[in-house]
C-alpha cells in the first residue's frame, strides 16, 4: 500500500463534488490515476480527472482532497510519465484555484503551498522535465519555494 492509497482511504469522498455530482467514486479514480500504468493508458486516466475535478479554469470541491492525494503520491517511487501526469494535474488544479476568490480556492492554494518543499526536492533532484513541471506549480502556489529551487538547481 502506498502513501497515496492511505490518504485516499482517509477521505470521505461523498462529502465532495465533481462535475457530475457527489465524488463518491473519485477516490478509486484518483488511485488509478496515480498508479503505475502503461503510457498508452494515461490519456484515458487523464479524462477521468479532466472535466470531473477541474474544467478549464475552474475546480470542484473534490480538488481539495485530490491535491493531498497528488502530493502523497509523489512520496513513493513512480515512473517518470506518472510523475509528470501527477504534476500536470496538480498544476491545473492550482492554476484554477488561483482564479477563484472563495474559500475553496484559498484552501486548495494553501494545501499546495504546504507541499512546496516536496516540490522543491523534486525540482532539484529530478530530470529537467520534472523540474519544469514542479516550478510551474511552485510559481503559483509558493513563489518563495520556486525561487529557492531555481537558486539550487544543478542542471
C-alpha positions in Angstrom: 0.0 0.0 0.0 1.3 3.4 -0.9 1.1 6.7 1.0 -1.4 7.9 -1.6 -3.6 4.8 -1.0 -3.6 5.6 2.7 -4.6 9.2 2.0 -7.3 8.2 -0.4 -8.7 5.8 2.2 -9.0 8.6 4.8 -11.1 10.8 2.6 -14.9 10.7 2.7 -15.3 11.4 -1.0 -19.1 11.6 -0.8 -18.7 14.9 1.0 -17.1 16.4 -2.1 -18.5 17.3 -5.5 -17.2 16.7 -9.0 -18.8 17.9 -12.3 -21.3 15.1 -12.3 -22.4 15.2 -8.6 -21.0 13.6 -5.5 -17.4 12.5 -5.9 -18.2 9.1 -4.3 -16.1 7.1 -6.9 -13.4 9.7 -7.2 -11.1 8.0 -4.7 -10.9 4.9 -6.9 -10.3 7.1 -9.9 -7.6 9.0 -8.1 -5.9 5.7 -7.1 -5.9 4.6 -10.7 -4.5 8.0 -11.9 -1.5 7.9 -9.5 -0.8 4.2 -10.0 1.8 2.9 -12.3 0.2 2.3 -15.7 1.3 2.0 -19.3 1.8 5.3 -21.1 -0.8 4.3 -23.7 -3.5 4.2 -20.9 -2.6 7.6 -19.4 -4.9 9.5 -21.8 -8.0 7.6 -20.5 -6.9 8.2 -16.9 -6.5 11.9 -17.6 -10.0 12.1 -19.0 -11.3 10.7 -15.6 -9.8 13.8 -14.0 -10.4 16.5 -16.6 -14.0 17.7 -16.6 -14.6 15.9 -13.3 -12.4 17.5 -10.7 -11.5 20.5 -12.9 -12.9 22.1 -16.1 -10.9 24.7 -17.9 -10.1 27.3 -15.3 -12.4 26.1 -12.6 -12.3 23.4 -9.9 -14.9 21.4 -8.0 -14.7 20.7 -4.3 -13.1 17.2 -5.0 -10.0 19.2 -6.0 -9.2 19.8 -2.3 -8.5 16.2 -1.2 -7.2 15.4 -4.7 -4.3 17.9 -4.1 -3.4 16.0 -0.9 -3.5 12.7 -2.8 -1.2 14.1 -5.5 1.3 15.3 -3.0 1.2 12.0 -1.2 1.7 10.1 -4.4 5.0 11.9 -5.0 6.4 10.4 -1.8 6.5 6.9 -3.3 8.5 5.8 -6.3 6.6 6.3 -9.6 7.8 6.1 -13.2 8.6 9.5 -14.8 5.5 9.6 -17.0 3.2 9.1 -14.0 5.1 11.7 -12.0 4.7 14.2 -14.9 1.0 13.4 -15.1 0.6 14.0 -11.3 2.5 17.3 -11.6 0.5 18.3 -14.6 -2.8 17.7 -12.8 -1.5 19.5 -9.7 -0.7 22.5 -12.0 -4.2 22.5 -13.5 -5.8 22.4 -10.0 -3.6 25.1 -8.5 -3.9 27.3 -11.5 -7.7 27.0 -11.5 -7.7 27.6 -7.7 -5.8 30.8 -8.2 -8.6 32.2 -10.3 -11.2 31.7 -7.5 -11.8 34.3 -4.9 -13.6 31.9 -2.5 -12.7 29.6 0.4 -12.3 26.6 -1.9 -9.7 28.3 -4.0 -7.9 29.6 -0.9 -7.9 26.1 0.8 -6.5 24.5 -2.4 -3.7 27.0 -2.7 -2.8 26.6 1.0 -2.6 22.8 0.5 -0.4 23.3 -2.5 1.8 25.8 -0.7 2.2 23.4 2.2 3.6 20.8 -0.2 6.0 23.4 -1.6 9.2 21.9 -0.1 8.4 18.5 -1.5 8.2 20.1 -5.0 11.5 21.9 -4.3 13.1 18.5 -3.6 11.5 17.1 -6.8 12.7 20.0 -8.8 16.3 19.9 -7.6 16.7 16.1 -7.8 14.6 15.4 -10.9 15.3 15.5 -14.6 14.6 18.7 -16.4 11.0 17.8 -17.4 10.1 17.1 -13.7 11.9 20.3 -12.6 9.9 22.4 -15.1 6.6 20.8 -14.0 7.4 21.5 -10.3 8.4 25.1 -11.0 5.1 25.7 -12.8 3.2 24.6 -9.7 5.5 26.5 -7.3 5.3 29.7 -9.3 1.6 29.8 -8.5 1.4 28.1 -5.0 4.7 29.1 -3.4 6.8 31.7 -5.3 9.4 31.7 -2.4 9.9 27.9 -2.8 10.1 28.4 -6.6 12.9 31.0 -6.2 14.8 28.7 -3.7 14.6 25.8 -6.2 15.9 27.9 -9.1 18.8 29.1 -7.0 19.7 25.5 -6.1 19.3 23.7 -9.5 22.2 21.7 -10.6 21.1 21.2 -14.2 
